[in-house]
Structures are given as C-alpha cells and as structure tokens.
Amino acid sequence: MSVLVGCLTNIVLDPLLIFGLGPFPEMGIEGAAWATGIGQTAALVFYVVVNGLRPLNVKISVRQMLPREGIWKSMYSVGIAAALNIALASFLLSALNWILAPFSQVYILVLGVYYKLQALLYQAACGLVQGMRPLVGYNYGAGEYGRVKSIFRAAVIVIVGIMAAGTILCQAAPDWLMGLFTENAGTIEKGRAALRIISLGFIFSAVSVAASGALEGMGQGLASLKISLMRYVIVIIPAAFFLSRVLGLGPAGVWHSFWIAETVTAALSWLIYRRYLASLHIS
C-alpha cells in the first residue's frame, strides 16, 4: 500500500505540475521531478502513520544502528553484489548504445524503448525473486535443503510463465508495443524486428534470474555476481560487437546477442547453482 500511495501520487501530480493544470504552476520537466519527490515523501508518510496506528513487532533505536563488523560483512557480501547487478544493466545499455551509434540514432531509440518495455517484465520476475530470497535464506539456515530446492523450482516455473507471456506479446504484437512510444513508421518497423529477435531469450533468462536470487538467499553474493557479469558484460557485449561489426550483421547482430547471452548464461547459471548444492552434499 505504501508503494501504491507513492506511485499514484506521482502519476496524479505529473500532468498537473508538468502542464500547469488548474491551480498548479506549469513547470515542465521540473514538475516531473517534483512529482517524483512528493510521491516518495507521501509513501514514507503513509508508512510512518500506519506504523504508528498498527506498529510492527519491531523496535527501532539509534543504539541498535551502531556498526557491528560481523553483521555488516554479512550484509555487504550480498548487498554489494545486488547493487552491482543493477549497475551492470546501466553499463550494458551504455555499451550497446556505443555499438549501435554508427548505424543510426534510430536503433538507439529502439534499444531505449525495448529497455522500457522489458523493465515491466523483469521487474515482475525480480519481485518474485525478492520474495524467494528470504524463504531460501530461512530454509537454508535451518538446514532444510530439500525446501530450498523446491522453492527454487517453483520460482523458475513461475518466472518461465512470466517470460513466456512476454515472449508471446513481443512476437504477436510488436507494432503495438512500439506504437506506445513512437508513431514513426520506420522506427516501428525496426523495433518490430528487434523485439521479435530479443524476446527469443526471455524464457532462458528465467534460470539465471532465479539462480542468482537463490544464491543470494544462501549468502553466495559472489556467485550471483558472476551470473550477472555473464548476462550483462562477459557474453553479450563481445557478442554484440562481433556479430554487428565483425560479421557485418549490423543492428541485427546486437539483437541476436541478447538471446545468445541469455542461453549461455542460463546453462552456466545452472552449473554454478548445482555445483554449490553439490558442495553441500545435496543431490
């Protein structure tokens, strides 16, 4: 509810502050920034009020916030990897923009539209992973390794379902998806080809996304980071450059590098996950 309050506040205030509707001043892009800040503040206020009326069974005190080396090391061993996972996605986007730039600025636009579309898809999968992490952690800590495997399998199945839906949508209605962001027929045509190629790797990515989250839940932040490096740097960037520039496939080479990277990373993620379970003598 707190997240919804923040999002809805932002959505309502955006047109009011950007275009100056009613008594609100016309602020342009600055109005969008204000709407975001006010939305975040509204979410915090909502949480504080609700927590005051119906307190959680958690007491917060300054004394408990003092640094403790053991706890901090444990937190950062997972937290740094998770933070780098987010940063790597931005690094990948910058690298692919550089590779696409010599062909046409239109392809950079297409890539930007794709990232906005895939954010909805992968955020749903990442939301599931966030729910999976503590469950994996609790059962791993209790030595319930059979439950850990069951949770992982269930997460993979659900994420595959999410990714399959995204694949079907990109294959069946790419023009409609691109049309949400542009009316230019040429851009829509180029975006259609891109979405249909890139989406071929969606289902494979379910394995790496779930494996990364499960490993983080078991405190294996470094192993999770290896998976992210393969997805966002080690495989896709060289593949995109080689296919587009060396083999001469042009922008299509960049689009093909997505499903190639997802397929390779899925296989390696499964091996990393299985190898760690084997180290715990779990079949």
Protein Blocks (a to p, Z undefined) as FASTA:
>chain_A
ZZmmmmmmmmmmmmmmmnopajbccebjmlmmmmmmmmmmmmmmmmmmmmmmmccfbdcd
fklmpccfklmmmmmmmmmmmmmmmmmmmmmmmmmmmmmmmmomklmmmmmmmmmmmmmm
mmmmmmmmmmmmmmmmmmmmnopamlmmmmmmmmmmmmmmmmmmmmmmmmmmmmmmmmmm
occfklmmmmmmmmmmmmmmmmmmmmmmmmmmmmmmnopamlmmmmmmmmmmmmmmmmmm
mmmmmnonmjmlmmmmmmmmmmmmmmmmmmmmmmmmmmnopZZ
